[in-house]
Structures are given as structure tokens and as C-alpha cells.
């Protein structure tokens, strides 16, 4: 029985690592294309894009190789991603990021929020949208994080949903699976698909409790070494 529990835990840990490793290929590809276009123009912005992309990659490859990351760091990388996307879309896209509540020393599993931001840019900045916008709101309330990400939609644009109400695509499917593994029933993810707007509202606990799944507790206790 003990061996079965250990094997089950190892499987969960391996799956969590695998899911984290798959995040953001679409965003990285687009950023590299933006950088390539800027270098062809000999733009002075090229160096800033390289620096911001380097910081984001450092965060994803090294900082996030731990079970828990500070909320403040995760927010910094959200801001970093927004700035990188602004290089790509320019003034035709309006982006707003708001925060409320006490953001102190809270911790959370890394790379849970960034895929939602990436998805908003992917679907909310289409050339067919006249007044493209993305609104991101972060609220800290009663030891929980509430993330609201809202983006514009093109006329008749369909964002396909799975039977469980989550957007298809490797990034968001990864997040759904990670949320299930880490928090079990102790999180809430709502999807609102309107005629001209798409929005997700995510609520997760910032501090694990005894009621959370064993995978979440162990992921907080042990961090893999980086060689």
C-alpha cells in the first residue's frame, strides 16, 4: 500500500512537471517573430525585446523550477508579457492591468496565470476587431487570488469550448489539469463567452490547507535541484 501511494505520488509529480514544461510555445514563437522583424528594421527596440524575453525565459526555466513562487514575481512576469505583446500589437490594442488587495508574501504554484494572459492576446487582438481590448484584474481577498481576464472578440468569432467549459488548446488544457492536480475541488474557474467578449474568472487559494490534495502539499515541500 505504501509503495502504491509512492508510485501514485511520483506519477502526479511527473505529470505536473510535464504540464509546466509545455506552457507558452505559441507566445515564444510570436515574440521571436516580432524580434526578427525589429532586427530587420534595425529598430532600437530590439535590445529591449531581447532583455524582456531573456527575463521571462529565466523565470520560466529557473525561477519556476520550484513548487511555489511569490505572487509578486508572477505579477512582474505578467507585466513583462504585456510589454512584450505591446511591441507586437502597438496602439491598435488597449491593455489594462489592475490590482487590488494586499499583495504581500503570498505564494502560489508558478505559471498558473500567464497562459490565461497569453490566450487573451491570442484571441483578443485579431485584425478583425475594431476596438481591441484586454482587461486583466487581480484581486487578493480572504487568502485567495481572483484573476479576471477579459478580451474582445471579432464578429462571429467562436472560441471552442470543451464539455467541461474550458477553452481548448494546449496551454489552457494544461492549466485545467494542473489546477485539478494541485487544488482538487478547492478552486473555481468560470468561462463567459459573449457575442463581443470572452472572459475567464479564476479563484485559487494562496495558502494550501490540510484539505488540499497530497500532490499540492508535497509540491510545496520539495523543489527539484537544478544542475
N, C-alpha and C positions, 0 to 999 in steps of 0.2 A: 504493500500500500504506500509506503514511504517512497519507494522507487518510482511508482506510478505518478505520485504527486510531483516529484522532482522532474521527471520526464515531461509532464504536462507544463510545468513552470518554464522549463527550458524551451519548449516549443513556443509558448507565449512570448518569451523574451526575444527569441529569434524572429518571430513574426513582427514584433514591434520594431526591431532594428531594420528589418527588410522594408517595412512600410515607410519608415522615416527616410530610407535611402532613395525612395522613388519620387520624392516630392520635388517639384519645381523644374522639370526638364523643359517645359513649354516656356516658362518665364526666362530661363537662362538662354535658350535658343534665340528668343526675340531680342534680349538685351545685347547679345553678341552681334546680331544683325544691325542693331542701332549703332553699336560701336564701330562696326565696319563702315557704315555709311558716313559717320562723322570723320573717320580717318581718311576716307576718300576726299572729303571736303577740306582736309587739314584744319578741322574745327578745333579751337582751343578747349572746347567742352570734352574732348576725347579723354584727357587726363582725369577729369572729374568722374567720368563714367567708369574708367578703369579703377579708380580708387574706391568708389562706392560698390562696384561689383566685387572687388577684392575683399572689402569688409564683409559683404554679405556671404561670400563663399567661405571666408574664415569662420564666420558664425555658424554656417550650416555644417561645415566639415569638422570643426574642432569644438567650438563652444557648445554645440548641440549634441555632442557625444557624451552627454550626461543625462541622468534620468529627469532632473529638474533644472530649469533655468529661471533666472529672475524675470518677473513680469516687465520690469523696466527695460531690460535688454531686448526682450521680444518686441516691445513697443518701438524701441530705437530702430530695429530692423524693419518694422512696418513702415516707419518714416523713410528709411533708406530705400525700400522697394518703391514707395510712392515717388520719390525723387527720380529714381531710375526710369520709371514709367513716364514721368513728365517729359524726359528727354525724347521719348518716342512719340508721344501724342501731342506735345506742345499745348497751345492755347485752346485747341478745339475740345478739350476735356476739362471739366471743372471737378476738382477733387477737394473734399473737406474731411478733416480728421478732428474729432472732438473727444475729450476725455473728461470724466467726472468721477468723484470719489477719491479716496485716499490711496494713492499708488505708493506703497512703501517697500517693504521687503518681501512681498508675496512671491511665491514660486509656483511654477506650473510646468507640465511637460512641454518640451520645445516643439516648435514647428506645428502647432495646432491652429494658429490664426492665419499665418501667411498664405496658405492655399486658398482661403476664402477671399483674401485681398486679390490674389492673382486671378481667381475666377471672375471677380468683379471687373477687372480690367479686360479680361478676355472677352466677356460678353457685353460690357457696358460702354465700350469705346469704338463701336462699329462706325464705319464711314457713313452708314445709312441713318445714323442718329443725328438729328439736327442739333439738339441741345444735350450733348452727352454729359453725364454726371456720375460721380461715385461719392457716396457719403458713408463714412466709417465712424462709428461711435463706440467708445469703450467706457463701460461703467463698472466701478467697483462698489458692490453693495452686499453687506452681510456675509463677508468671507466668500463671495462668489464674483466671478467675472461674467459680465454680459456684453457680448460682442454683437453689434448690429452692422451689417454691411448691405448697403442698398445701391443698386446701379440701374441706369437707364437701359431700355430695350428698344431695338429697332421695330418699326411697324411689322406686325405679323411674325416677329421673331419667336421661335419656340426654343426653350431651354428644356431638353428632355429630362424627365424625372424617372427614377426607379419606382418600384411598387411601394417602397418604404418612404418615399418622399424626399430622397436625396438626389442631387444633381449627378448625372453620370459623368465619367471622366476619372482618370487615374488619380488625380490629386485629391478630389473630394471624396471619392470612394475610400481612399487611404485614410483620410481624416475620420470618416464614419467608422471604419474598422478600428482605428486607434482609440477613438472615444469609447467604443464598446469594450475594448480590452482594458482600458485604463479606469473607466468610471462605471461600467456596467449601467444600471438604471439611474445613476446619480448625476445625469446631465440631461440637458434638453436642447434639441436642435429643431427649429421651425423654419419652414420654407414658404415664402409667399411669392407666387408667380402671377403678377397682374398684367394688364394689357400693355402698359408702358414702363413697368418697373419690376425688378426682381430683387428680393431681399431675403437674407437669412438672419436669424436671431439665435445665437448660441449662448447657453448658460452652463458654466462649469464651476465646480468648487475649486477654490485656490489652495485649500489645505486638505490633504487626504485624511479620512477618518477610518476607524476600525471597520466601518461598514463597506468601505471600498474593496473592489476585488483584490485578491492577493497579488496579481500582476502589478497593480499600481503601487502597492506598498513596497514590493521588492525592487521595483524600478527606481524608487526614490532612495532606497538604502545603498544600492551598489551601482557604481559607474564603471564602465569598461575602460581599461587603460589604453592610452594612445601611444603607440611605439613610433 
